[in-house]
Amino acid sequence: MVNLFVYLIVGTSLYNSRKHYDKLAEVTTQNLAKSLEANVSDILDKMNIVLFSVATETERHLSSRRIDKASLSLFAREQIRVLPELDRIVIADSSGTVLCGSDNTANSVNLSDRQYFSRLRSDPDLQLVVSNLLKGKVTGQWRVAVARRVNNPDGTFAGAAIGTFDVTFFDKLFSHLDIGKNGAVGIRDAEFKLIALNPKGKEAASQIGSDVVSQKTRDMVRANPVTATYKTVFARDNMERMVTFRKAAKYPYYIFATLSPVDYMTSWRKEAVGGLVLLLLFTSMTLISARFLYKSKVNALLHAEAKRYGDEMRQQNEELNAAISRVKRLEGIISICSYCKKIRTEEQSWEQLEKYFSEHSDAMFSHGMCPDCAAEQQRIFREAASSKKDPNDYH
C-alpha cells in the first residue's frame, strides 16, 4: 500500500510535469509564430511603401503623357537601395508587357498571365496584391511578387509596379532561430505551397513548392483562419510535433512554428528517469523492510506459539503429576474392615469407603443395589411380614 501510494504521487507528478512541458512548448511556438508573423508583415509593409512610391512616380509620368523608361528604371534602382530585401522592381503596362525595371529587364517579358496582374486589372478598388509562390520567368527561381496598381489620369488601369524577392531571403531570416534538432519554422502560401523552411529536410515534402501537409493542418486552418496551436504528425517524416500557425495580417501567408517532443521533452525524460530510479530504490528498500518485518513477525509468532505450547505442556505435566500423585496415594496395602468395610487412614482413623476414595482419587460414587442384595432384602422383608399377625402392626 505504501508503494502504491508513492507510485501514485510520482505518477501524478510526472503527468503534471509532462503537461507543463507541453504547455511551455505551446507558448514557445505561439510566441515564435507571432514574432515571425510580425517580421514578415513588417517587410511586406515596407515593400508596399516602396512600390507605392514607384507606382506614384509612374502615374506622374503618365500624367505628362510620356514615360521616361530610363528615369523610371533609375528610380526603381534607388528604391532597391532603400529596401534591399527586394531584388527586382519592374513596371508593366496595361497589357502586362514589362516597360522597364531596376535591372533593365527586356521588353519581351509579359506578365499578363500572372494571377496577381489579372486581379489588379479586373478590380479597380484593389491596390495591392501579394502573390502565392511563383517561378521567375527569367531566372526560373522561386520568388514572391508584390504588385501595386498603376492608374491612368482618368482612373483606368494602366499597368502595375511589381517587386519580387527570392524566397531564400526567409532562410536568412530564420537562420538565427534555435528550434531544436527536429523543430522547424516555415511559411506557406494560401494554397499551402511551401515558400520557406528551416531547417530543410532531404525528403520531397520539405522542398520549396511542396504542398504536402497533414489533413489535420488543413482542417485546423479551415476551422481557425487566423491562428491555432495543436499537435499533429507531419506527413513528410511521420513525426509528431507541436504546431502553431499564424496568418499574416494583410497577406496570404501562413507562418508555422513547430517543436518536436523529442526535443522539448528532453528535460522531462530526465525527470522521469530520475523518478523511476528513486522509485526503484524506494521499492527495494520497502521490499527489504517488508522481508525483515515479515521475518520478525514470523519469529514473534513462533516464539508466542512455543511459549503457548510450553505453557500447555507445563499445565499438562502438572495435571499428570497430580494424577500420578493421586494414583500413588491409592497404591500399596489398604486396611479395610472385613465387616463394615471402613478403611483405616494414615491417621489411624476409620472412614467410610466412599469418603476415602472421594478424597484420595477423582472417583465419585452413586448408590444402587446389586441383584443378589436385592433378592436377599426381599426375602428378609417377606419373612418379616409373614411373622406379624396384624398387618397394621407393620405400620
C-alpha positions as CSV (number, residue, x, y, z in Angstrom):
1,M,0.0,0.0,0.0
2,V,2.9,2.4,0.8
3,N,4.4,1.6,-2.6
4,L,1.1,2.1,-4.4
5,F,0.7,5.4,-2.7
6,V,4.2,6.6,-3.7
7,Y,3.7,5.3,-7.2
8,L,0.5,7.4,-7.4
9,I,2.3,10.5,-6.2
10,V,5.2,10.1,-8.6
11,G,3.0,9.2,-11.5
12,T,0.8,12.2,-10.9
13,S,3.8,14.5,-10.6
14,L,5.3,13.2,-13.8
15,Y,1.9,13.6,-15.6
16,N,1.6,17.2,-14.4
17,S,5.2,17.8,-15.4
18,R,4.6,16.5,-18.9
19,K,1.5,18.7,-19.2
20,H,3.7,21.6,-18.1
21,Y,6.3,21.0,-20.7
22,D,3.6,20.6,-23.4
23,K,2.2,24.0,-22.2
24,L,5.6,25.6,-22.4
25,A,6.0,24.2,-26.0
26,E,2.6,25.7,-26.9
27,V,3.6,29.1,-25.5
28,T,7.0,28.9,-27.2
29,T,5.6,28.1,-30.7
30,Q,2.9,30.8,-30.2
31,N,5.4,33.4,-29.4
32,L,7.7,32.3,-32.2
33,A,4.9,32.3,-34.8
34,K,3.7,35.7,-33.6
35,S,7.2,37.2,-33.8
36,L,7.9,35.8,-37.3
37,E,4.5,36.9,-38.5
38,A,5.3,40.4,-37.3
39,N,8.6,40.4,-39.1
40,V,7.2,39.1,-42.4
41,S,4.3,41.6,-42.2
42,D,6.7,44.4,-41.5
43,I,8.8,43.5,-44.5
44,L,5.8,43.2,-46.8
45,D,4.5,46.6,-45.5
46,K,7.9,48.2,-46.4
47,M,7.6,46.6,-49.9
48,N,4.2,48.1,-50.2
49,I,5.5,51.6,-49.3
50,V,8.4,51.2,-51.8
51,L,6.0,50.1,-54.6
52,F,3.6,52.8,-53.7
53,S,6.4,55.3,-54.5
54,V,7.2,53.6,-57.8
55,A,3.5,53.4,-58.8
56,T,3.1,57.1,-57.9
57,E,6.2,58.1,-59.9
58,T,4.8,56.0,-62.9
59,E,1.5,57.8,-62.7
60,R,3.3,61.1,-62.7
61,H,5.0,60.1,-65.9
62,L,1.6,59.0,-67.4
63,S,0.1,62.4,-66.4
64,S,2.7,64.1,-68.6
65,R,1.8,61.7,-71.4
66,R,5.3,60.4,-71.7
67,I,7.0,57.6,-69.8
68,D,10.7,58.1,-69.4
69,K,11.9,54.5,-69.1
70,A,15.5,55.4,-68.1
71,S,14.2,57.8,-65.4
72,L,11.8,55.1,-64.1
73,S,14.5,52.5,-64.1
74,L,16.8,54.7,-62.1
75,F,14.0,55.5,-59.7
76,A,13.4,51.8,-59.2
77,R,17.1,51.1,-58.6
78,E,17.1,53.8,-55.9
79,Q,14.1,52.1,-54.2
80,I,16.0,48.8,-54.2
81,R,18.8,50.6,-52.2
82,V,16.1,51.7,-49.8
83,L,14.8,48.2,-49.3
84,P,17.5,45.6,-50.1
85,E,15.1,42.7,-49.4
86,L,13.7,43.4,-52.9
87,D,15.9,42.0,-55.6
88,R,13.9,43.4,-58.6
89,I,11.3,46.1,-59.4
90,V,9.6,46.3,-62.8
91,I,6.9,48.4,-64.3
92,A,4.4,46.7,-66.7
93,D,1.8,48.4,-68.9
94,S,-1.9,47.5,-69.1
95,S,-1.1,44.5,-71.4
96,G,1.3,43.1,-69.0
97,T,4.4,43.9,-71.0
98,V,7.4,45.0,-68.9
99,L,8.3,48.5,-69.9
100,C,11.4,48.9,-67.6
101,G,12.8,47.9,-64.3
102,S,15.6,48.1,-61.8
103,D,17.7,45.5,-63.7
104,N,16.9,46.8,-67.3
105,T,14.6,43.8,-68.0
106,A,13.9,43.2,-71.7
107,N,10.5,44.3,-73.1
108,S,9.7,40.8,-74.3
109,V,8.7,39.6,-70.8
110,N,4.9,39.6,-70.4
111,L,3.2,39.2,-67.0
112,S,-0.5,39.2,-68.1
113,D,-0.9,35.5,-67.2
114,R,0.1,36.1,-63.6
115,Q,-2.8,35.9,-61.2
116,Y,-1.8,39.0,-59.3
117,F,-1.7,41.0,-62.5
118,S,-5.2,39.8,-63.6
119,R,-6.6,40.7,-60.2
120,L,-5.3,44.2,-60.3
121,R,-6.6,44.7,-63.8
122,S,-10.1,43.4,-63.1
123,D,-10.7,45.1,-59.7
124,P,-10.3,49.0,-59.7
125,D,-10.6,49.0,-55.9
126,L,-7.8,46.6,-55.4
127,Q,-4.5,48.5,-54.9
128,L,-2.1,45.8,-53.6
129,V,-1.7,42.1,-54.3
130,V,0.8,39.7,-52.8
131,S,1.3,36.6,-54.9
132,N,1.5,33.0,-54.0
133,L,4.8,31.2,-54.6
134,L,6.0,31.7,-58.2
135,K,8.8,30.7,-60.5
136,G,10.5,33.6,-62.1
137,K,10.0,33.8,-65.9
138,V,13.6,35.0,-66.5
139,T,15.6,33.2,-63.7
140,G,13.4,30.2,-63.1
141,Q,14.0,30.7,-59.3
142,W,11.2,30.5,-56.7
143,R,10.0,34.0,-55.9
144,V,7.2,36.0,-54.4
145,A,5.8,39.1,-56.1
146,V,4.2,42.2,-54.5
147,A,2.3,44.3,-57.0
148,R,0.6,47.7,-56.9
149,R,-1.9,49.0,-59.4
150,V,-1.0,51.9,-61.7
151,N,-3.8,54.1,-63.0
152,N,-4.1,56.5,-65.9
153,P,-5.1,60.1,-65.1
154,D,-8.8,59.1,-65.8
155,G,-8.6,56.2,-63.3
156,T,-8.4,53.4,-65.8
157,F,-5.9,50.6,-65.5
158,A,-2.5,51.5,-66.8
159,G,-0.4,48.6,-65.5
160,A,1.4,47.7,-62.3
161,A,4.5,48.3,-60.3
162,I,5.9,44.9,-59.3
163,G,8.5,44.0,-56.8
164,T,9.9,40.4,-56.4
165,F,12.3,38.8,-53.9
166,D,13.9,35.4,-53.8
167,V,12.4,33.1,-51.1
168,T,16.0,32.4,-49.9
169,F,15.5,35.7,-48.1
170,F,13.5,33.9,-45.5
171,D,16.3,31.4,-44.9
172,K,18.4,34.3,-43.7
173,L,15.5,35.5,-41.5
174,F,15.1,32.1,-39.9
175,S,18.7,31.0,-39.7
176,H,19.4,32.6,-36.2
177,L,16.5,30.6,-34.6
178,D,17.2,27.7,-32.3
179,I,14.2,25.4,-32.5
180,G,15.8,22.1,-31.7
181,K,17.1,19.3,-34.0
182,N,13.6,18.2,-35.0
183,G,11.7,21.5,-34.9
184,A,11.1,23.8,-37.8
185,V,9.7,27.2,-38.9
186,G,8.2,27.8,-42.3
187,I,6.0,29.8,-44.5
188,R,3.2,28.6,-46.8
189,D,1.0,30.5,-49.2
190,A,-2.8,30.3,-49.4
191,E,-2.5,27.1,-51.4
192,F,-0.3,25.5,-48.8
193,K,2.7,25.6,-51.1
194,L,6.0,25.7,-49.1
195,I,7.7,29.1,-49.5
196,A,10.4,28.7,-46.9
197,L,11.5,26.1,-44.3
198,N,14.3,26.0,-41.8
199,P,15.9,23.5,-41.4
200,K,15.2,21.9,-44.7
201,G,14.9,18.1,-45.0
202,K,16.0,15.9,-47.8
203,E,12.5,14.4,-48.4
204,A,10.4,15.8,-51.3
205,A,7.8,17.2,-48.9
206,S,10.4,19.5,-47.4
207,Q,11.3,21.1,-50.8
208,I,10.1,24.6,-51.8
209,G,6.9,24.4,-53.7
210,S,5.6,21.2,-52.0
211,D,2.0,21.3,-50.8
212,V,2.2,18.2,-48.7
213,V,0.7,18.9,-45.3
214,S,-1.2,16.7,-42.8
215,Q,-5.0,16.6,-43.1
216,K,-5.2,17.9,-39.6
217,T,-3.3,21.1,-40.6
218,R,-5.7,21.7,-43.4
219,D,-8.7,21.2,-41.1
220,M,-7.2,23.5,-38.5
221,V,-6.6,26.3,-41.0
222,R,-10.2,26.0,-42.2
223,A,-11.6,26.0,-38.7
224,N,-9.2,28.7,-37.4
225,P,-8.3,31.1,-40.2
226,V,-6.1,33.4,-38.0
227,T,-4.2,31.2,-35.6
228,A,-4.2,27.8,-33.8
229,T,-2.0,25.6,-31.8
230,Y,-2.2,21.8,-32.0
231,K,-0.3,18.5,-32.2
232,T,-0.1,16.7,-35.5
233,V,2.0,14.0,-37.2
234,F,4.0,15.6,-40.1
235,A,3.3,13.9,-43.4
236,R,6.9,14.4,-44.5
237,D,8.5,12.3,-41.8
238,N,5.7,10.8,-39.7
239,M,6.9,12.5,-36.5
240,E,4.6,14.2,-34.1
241,R,5.1,17.9,-33.4
242,M,3.6,20.8,-31.5
243,V,2.5,23.3,-34.2
244,T,1.3,26.9,-34.1
245,F,0.4,28.8,-37.3
246,R,-0.5,32.4,-37.7
247,K,-1.8,34.1,-40.8
248,A,0.0,37.3,-41.8
249,A,-2.5,40.0,-41.1
250,K,-2.9,41.5,-44.6
251,Y,-1.1,38.9,-46.7
252,P,-1.9,35.4,-48.0
253,Y,0.8,33.7,-46.0
254,Y,0.8,31.3,-43.0
255,I,3.8,31.3,-40.7
256,F,4.3,27.9,-39.0
257,A,6.4,27.3,-35.8
258,T,6.9,23.7,-34.7
259,L,8.7,22.0,-31.9
260,S,9.2,18.2,-31.5
261,P,8.5,16.4,-28.3
262,V,11.8,14.6,-28.9
263,D,13.5,17.9,-28.3
264,Y,11.3,19.8,-25.7
265,M,10.6,16.7,-23.6
266,T,14.4,16.0,-23.0
267,S,14.3,17.6,-19.5
268,W,11.0,15.7,-18.7
269,R,12.6,12.4,-19.7
270,K,15.5,13.1,-17.4
271,E,13.0,13.8,-14.6
272,A,11.1,10.6,-15.4
273,V,14.3,8.5,-15.4
274,G,15.3,10.1,-12.0
275,G,11.8,9.5,-10.7
276,L,11.9,5.8,-11.8
277,V,15.3,5.3,-10.3
278,L,14.1,6.7,-7.0
279,L,11.0,4.5,-7.2
280,L,13.2,1.5,-7.8
281,L,15.4,2.4,-4.8
282,F,12.3,3.0,-2.7
283,T,10.7,-0.2,-3.8
284,S,13.9,-2.2,-3.0
285,M,14.0,-0.6,0.5
286,T,10.4,-1.4,1.2
287,L,10.8,-4.9,0.0
288,I,13.9,-5.4,2.2
289,S,12.0,-3.8,5.1
290,A,8.9,-5.9,4.4
291,R,11.0,-9.0,4.4
292,F,12.7,-8.0,7.7
293,L,9.3,-7.2,9.3
294,Y,7.9,-10.5,7.9
295,K,10.7,-12.5,9.5
296,S,10.4,-10.6,12.7
297,K,6.6,-11.2,12.7
298,V,7.2,-14.9,12.0
299,N,9.8,-15.2,14.7
300,A,7.4,-13.4,17.2
301,L,4.6,-15.8,16.2
302,L,6.8,-18.8,16.5
303,H,8.0,-17.6,19.9
304,A,4.5,-16.9,21.1
305,E,3.4,-20.4,19.8
306,A,6.4,-22.0,21.5
307,K,5.5,-20.2,24.8
308,R,1.9,-21.2,24.5
309,Y,2.9,-24.8,23.7
310,G,5.3,-24.7,26.7
311,D,2.6,-23.4,29.0
312,E,0.3,-26.1,27.8
313,M,2.9,-28.8,28.4
314,R,3.7,-27.4,31.9
315,Q,0.0,-27.5,32.7
316,Q,-0.4,-31.0,31.3
317,N,2.7,-32.1,33.3
318,E,1.3,-30.6,36.4
319,E,-2.1,-32.3,35.9
320,L,-0.2,-35.6,35.1
321,N,1.9,-35.2,38.2
322,A,-1.1,-34.5,40.3
323,A,-2.9,-37.6,38.8
324,I,0.2,-39.7,39.4
325,S,0.4,-38.4,42.9
326,R,-3.3,-39.3,43.5
327,V,-2.7,-42.7,42.0
328,K,0.3,-43.2,44.2
329,R,-1.8,-42.4,47.3
330,L,-4.0,-45.4,46.4
331,E,-1.1,-47.8,45.8
332,G,0.0,-50.3,48.3
333,I,-1.9,-52.2,51.1
334,I,-5.1,-50.5,52.2
335,S,-6.6,-51.7,55.6
336,I,-10.3,-52.3,55.4
337,C,-12.7,-53.7,57.9
338,S,-14.0,-57.1,56.8
339,Y,-17.4,-56.4,58.3
340,C,-18.3,-52.7,57.9
341,K,-15.9,-52.1,55.1
342,K,-14.5,-49.0,56.6
343,I,-10.9,-48.1,55.7
344,R,-8.2,-47.2,58.1
345,T,-6.4,-43.9,57.2
346,E,-2.8,-42.9,57.8
347,E,-4.0,-41.0,60.9
348,Q,-5.3,-44.4,62.2
349,S,-9.0,-43.3,61.9
350,W,-11.7,-45.3,60.1
351,E,-13.6,-43.7,57.3
352,Q,-16.4,-44.9,55.1
353,L,-15.2,-46.5,51.9
354,E,-16.9,-43.8,49.7
355,K,-15.4,-40.9,51.6
356,Y,-11.9,-42.3,51.5
357,F,-11.9,-42.9,47.7
358,S,-13.5,-39.5,47.1
359,E,-10.7,-37.7,49.0
360,H,-7.9,-39.8,47.5
361,S,-8.9,-40.0,43.9
362,D,-11.1,-38.5,41.3
363,A,-13.7,-41.3,41.7
364,M,-17.3,-40.5,42.6
365,F,-19.9,-42.9,43.9
366,S,-23.5,-43.5,43.1
367,H,-25.5,-45.9,45.3
368,G,-27.5,-48.7,43.9
369,M,-28.3,-52.4,44.8
370,C,-26.9,-55.5,43.1
371,P,-29.3,-58.3,42.1
372,D,-28.1,-60.6,44.9
373,C,-28.5,-58.0,47.6
374,A,-31.9,-57.0,46.2
375,A,-33.1,-60.7,46.4
376,E,-31.8,-61.1,49.9
377,Q,-33.5,-57.9,51.1
378,Q,-36.8,-59.0,49.5
379,R,-36.6,-62.3,51.3
380,I,-36.0,-60.7,54.6
381,F,-38.9,-58.3,54.0
382,R,-41.2,-61.2,53.2
383,E,-40.2,-63.2,56.3
384,A,-40.7,-60.1,58.5
385,A,-44.1,-59.5,57.0
386,S,-45.3,-63.1,57.4
387,S,-44.2,-63.2,61.1
388,K,-46.7,-60.4,62.0
389,K,-50.2,-61.3,62.9
390,D,-51.8,-57.9,62.3
391,P,-50.7,-56.2,59.1
392,N,-51.4,-52.8,60.7
393,D,-48.7,-53.5,63.2
394,Y,-46.2,-53.2,60.4
395,H,-47.2,-49.6,60.0
